[in-house]
């Protein structure tokens, strides 16, 4: 089946318009129809019928009022202005140039969101959302294998270049901002989600987005644009290659959260109903961090998302409120405690897509003479803490056996360990919990030399006061 035929099959829902009077259900100015199956390039049924959860395709409707659905609220650009949208992103050190914000796309495809209660399912509770469909359709629970609004709007040439396929239904927010003198970077946090998961991974329907700062796209993972085909856990339909991608093994699976109960990943896994997240998106990324260099004076930021190859199966990008900032997202920091009760500094841990960074910082007057570090996905007292002899049989730690250590000669006030995530417990992913034992030998002129630990839970309940703390990989 060729690309034109496949597009016709995916868009065959258009044919039911003729019988809308018989089967349509008017909702908010839209009309909805069930689509019970469609074929991919190899003739597989990619979106099978499922009891109680038809695939829904909506066509462009009129303006919507502010909407609350369960524990989620939304306002789109039928209510807000592009500048109000941009202002929601602004954080420390960033100032919008008045009157610079503009938007292209359906007013229903951009707005603000807030998840409350227990439904902060993506790690971002509120912010700005851009979608190739209606923003309100991202709300869970996940009862449809392919929620869609077809606006029949054009795509974007820059997104087409990133996707490798023609794009449609683009939503584009652009504005200018300034930063204080001396600032050299900006950051924000975001999540990308899509209904193209898992059944259209490695197909021509490679929905994509881009964040261009001063004309350069920095929304990348390992040098590739963040998209359905760049972050996934494979596709059960394409175990050994697809017509477009000869290598269909999972790509960056540590950055992917599977939320698909209907279409399997490469391992044949379907998410049980009890484990579904509170969103219609069949898959989404963990929280990713955008970082890019800024220029003195005025900078231009362009945020855009679109469908690839057709107008259906929505994708969305969620950008954390107030996170566009000149300071990076905060690391987790604990006190460095010397001699059981003296504050001698801090230990901070953070990570990017590749490494964990653990930084010891001594307080004024203190210096680091030695540092020893152990990180594991195993709980202390179990697994490699014992097999690697980081603890003895009584549970007492053996810092000299910790996998990372440094004798600081000359002594220093700050030191950072860079630990590949792939080296921790055979490889850890986002949302995994690490257990960290950070030991140091510190010295201060009046206190003398002391043993110090990153503050947390005692490794043993009595006796030795050594401690560990936990950290959830981002």
N, C-alpha and C positions, 0 to 999 in steps of 0.2 A: 504494500500500500504506500503510495507516494505522499509527499508532504501536503499537496493540495487535497488529496483524498482524505488524509487524516484530519486536516483542518475541517473539512466538510463533515466528517463523522463527529468530531467534537462539537461542532456548531449545529448539529442536526436538530438540537432543541429549537432552533429558529423555525423549523417547519411546523411546530405545533402551534405557532401563533395563529394559523388559520383556523384551528379548532379551539381557540381560547374561550369562546362563549360556552363551549361544552365542558372544558376541563379546568379553566382558569379560576384562581381564587384571588380576588383583589386584596392587596395589603399595602397600605400607605402609598397608593398611587402606582405601585408595581403590580405585576401579575406573576404568579409563581407556577411553575410546572415541574413535575417529577421527570428526571432523566434516569432511566434504569440501567443503562449500560453503554459503554463506548469502547472502541478498540484502539490499541496502540499500533505502532509500526509493524509489529510482528504478529498482529492478529489476536493478541491476548485481550481478554476483557479486563480493562484496567480499573473501572469503577463499577464493581458488581452491585446488583440490587441487594439491599439489606433491610430486613424487617424493621419497620418503624423509623427508618432514616433514609428518605429519598434524597438523591442529589438535587439541590435546588439551584435554579438559574433565574436570576432576576434581571430585568431590563430597566434602563434608566427611569427613575421616577422623579417626582417633584421634590420640593424642599421638605426637610424633616425638622421637627421641633427637637429641643434637647431631650435626650432619652436616658432613662435608667432601666437597666435590665439586671434583675437580681442584685448582685453586689458590684455592679459596674455602671458608671455614668459616662456619657459622651456628649460633646458639643462639636458640631462640624462647622464648615465655613458658610453655611446658610445663616449662621448666627454670629460667628467670630470673623474678624478681619485677619488677613495674612500677618499683619504686624502683631496682633494679639497672639497669634500662634507662635511667631518667632520669639516674643517676649517670654513665653513659657519655658523656653530652653535656656535662657540667660542665667549664668552663674557668676562666680567670682571673677572680677577683672575684665568682663566683657560688656561692651555697651553697643546697642544697636544704633545704627545711623538712622535718624528719624526719616520716615517716608521711603525707606529703601526696600521694604518687604513687598514681594509680589508672589502670585500663585497662578499656576496653570493646571487645569484638570477639572474634574467634577467637584463641586463644593461639598458633596457627600463623601469624598474620598480623602479628606484631610480634616483634622480637628484635634481635640484634646480628649484624654481618657483618664479615668481613675478607677482602680480596682480596690475594693475595701474588704473587710472581714478576712477570711482565710483564702481569698482568691487572688493573691499576688503571685500568680502561677509562673510568671516569667522572670521574676527577680526585679521587675520595674513596676511600681505600684501606680505611678501617674506620669503623664508627660504628653508628648505630641505623637500622633499617629498619622502616617501616610499609607494609603492603600491603593491597589488597583481595582478595588470594589468599594462597597459601603463600609465605613469604619465600624458601624454598629454590629456588623456581621462577624466580628472576631470573637464575640462573647460566647462562652461555653454554656452548658456542657457540649462536648463534641458529638452531635447527633447526625451530622451529614458528612459523607465522604468527599463532598466537593461544593462548598458554598460559593456562590458566584453572583456578582452584579456585572452585567455587560453594558458599559456606558457608550460603546461604539465611538470612542474618542481616539485621537492619534497617540502614537508613542513618542519617543524622544530619540533623536539621532545618537546622542552620547550613550544612552542606555542600550540602544541597538548594537553599538560597537562593543559594549561590555558583554552583552548576552550572547552575541554571535548569531542572533536571529532577530527578525523584525519585531518591534515592540508596539504595544497598544495600551490604551487607557492609562496613560502616564499621569502621575500626580507629582507636581514639581513646586517646591517652596524655595525661594531665593531671597537672601537679604545680605546687607553689609553690616560690619561691626568694626569696632576699634578695640585695642587693648592698651594697657599702660606701657610707657617706655620701659624697655628692658625685657618685657615678656617675649618669649621666643616660641612657645608651643600653646596649642589649645587642645582640649580633650572633651569628649562626651561619651555617654554609655547608651547602648542600643541593643535591640533584639530584632532579628529578622525571622518572620514566620510565613508559611505558605500552605495552601491547599494542594499544591502540586506534589507534595510529599504523600506517600512514598512511591505511588504508582507511576509518576512521571519523572522520577530521578533518572538522569542520563538520557532524556528525550530532548526534542526540540523546544519543549515548553519550559525553558530555563529562565523562569522569572528572576529578576535581578533588580538591584538598586545601586545607587552611587551617591557618595558624599564628596562633592568637589570643593576644595578650598583653593581659591585663586586659580581655578582652571585645572587642578590636579585631583584625580580621584584617590582618596586615601581609605576607602572602605574595601580593604583587601585582607585576604587570608593566604599566607604563603605566596604572595605575589599575584593571586587571582582575585577578581571581583567576588565579593560575597554574593552567593546565589544558590539556587537549589542544587546545581550540579557541583558546587564547590564545597558545600558542607552538608553531609548526609550520612546515612548508614547503609547505602546501597539500595538495590531494588530487587526484590525476589523474582521479578519478571526478566531481569537482565543479569543473570549470574556470571556470564562469561563475555559480556560485550553487548553493545547496542549499535544500531546503525550510525549513531553519531559519536559514540565514545567506545573505543576498543577496550579500554580499561574501566570496568564498572565496579571495581572494588570500592568499599567505603572511603570517602574522602573527609578528613578531619572529623571522624565520628565523635571525638572527645568534645567537640563544640556543638553537637547535635542532640536535641531532645525529641525522641519519638513520641508522638501523641496520636498515632493512627490505629484505630481498632479494626479497620476494614482491609487495608492493603499492607502487605508485609514488607519488612526490610529484607536485606540480603540473607538474613538468617531465618527467614520465615516467621519472624516474631510479630504478633499482633498484640497491641496494648490492651490488657484487661480493663473492663469498664471501671473497676474500682481504682485503677491507677491513672485514669485519664485526667489531664489538667483542665482547668476551667476556661477553655478556649476552643473555638471551632477549628483553629489552625491544626492541620494534621501533623505538623512538625515545626520546630523552631530552633533557633540557636540559643546557646547560653548567652548571658550578658557579655557583649563584646565592647571593647574600648576603642573609640576613634581617637587618634592623635595625629596632629599635623603641625608643621611649622607655620608661624604667622609672620606677616611683614609689618614694618612700621607703617603707621597710618591706617588706611581703610583696607579691610579684607572682605572678600565676597565668598559666601557659603551657599552652595546649591545642593539641595537634597531632593532626590528623585527616585521613584519606583514605577515599575510597569509590568504588565503581562508580556510574555514572549510568545510569538508565533500566532496567538489568537487573543480573544478578549475574555476568556473564561478561566475559572479557578483562581480565586483571589490570593494575593500575597500582601503582606503588610510589614512595615517597619515601625517599631516602637522606640521612641527616643526619650530618655529619662528627663523629667522636669528639672530645670535648674542645673543640668550637668555640663552645659557648654561653658567651660571654665579654663583659666590659665593654670590651674593646679590639677594634677592627675587624681583619679579616684583614690580615696583614702585606703592605705594598707591597714591590716590589723596589727595593733601594737599592744604589747604587755610590758609591765615594769620588769626591769632587771634587778632582782633582789639579792643583795649581798649579806652574808652572815645572818640570814633568816629574817631580818627586819629593816635593813638599810636600803634605801632607794639609790641605786648606783647607775641607773640609765634605763634604756628601753631596748626591747627586741621587737622588730617589725617584720612582718611577712606579707608579701604580695606576689602575684604571678601574672604572666602574660600567656599567650598561646603555647609557649615553648618551655619556659623556665619558671621556677620559684626563686624569689629573691628574699633572703633573710639578712637583715641588717642589725648589727649590734651597735648601739650608740651609748657611749659613757656620759654620765652627767658631768657638769663642771667640777673639776678637781679630781675626777676619777680617770683612770686609763685602763685599757684592755691589755693584759699580758698574754693570755691564752683564750681561745674559744674552741668549743666542741659542740657539734650539732648532729642530731638524729631526727629524721623525718620518716614517717611510715603511715601507710593506710591501715596497718594493724594496730589494735589497741595495745598500749603498754601492758606487759605481762603475758602477751600472746605473740604468736607468729615470729617474725624476724627479730623482735626485741629479745627473744630467747635464743632462736637458732643462730643469730649473728652475735650473741653474747653481749648485747648492749645492756642487758640486765643479768644479774646472777640468779640463782635458783630462789633466793630470798626476795628478789624483786629490786634489790639495790642497783643503782645504775653503775655502769663502768664507762665514764666519759672518754677514757683513753681508747676505747674500742668503737666509739661513735664513728660513722663513716666519713664525717667531715670535721677537720680540725686544723688549727693554725696557731703556731707560736709567733707572736707578734714581737719582732725584734728589729727596730726599736718598737716600744709600746705605742699604741695608737688610741685615738678616741672613737674611731668608727671603722667598721669593717663589714663587708657584704659578701655572703656566700651566694653563688649562682648555681642552682641545682636543676638540671634538666628534669622536667616532669616525667619523662620516659624512664628515668633512672630510679624513681621512687616506687618501691614495691612492685617492680615490673611494669610500671606505667600507670599513671593516674589521670583522671579526666575531670572536667568541670563538674562541680557539685559533689565530688568525692571529699570525704573528710580526712584531713591529715592530722596526725598527732606529733607534736613537735617538742623535743627536749633540747633546750638551748642552755648550755653550760658555759661559764666563763671563769677565769681567774682575773680579778680586778685589784687595783691598788689605788689608795688615796693616802696623801701625806700623813694625816693624823690617824686614820683608821687602820693603815697598814694594808697587808694583802688579805683578800677574802675570796672565798668561793661564792659564785653567784649563779642564779638560775632565772630563766624567764618565768614569770609568775603564772601560776595556774593550779592544777590538781596535783597532789602529792603522788609520787610513783608508788610509795608504800604507805599504808595508813599510820604506822608508828615507826619511830626511830629516824631513819634518814629523811631529811626534809627536801630532797630533790623533787623538782616539779616538771610538769609538762602542760602544754595547752593545745587546743585544737584549732584548726583553720579549715574552712570550706573553700576548695579550689574554685576560682571564678571561671 
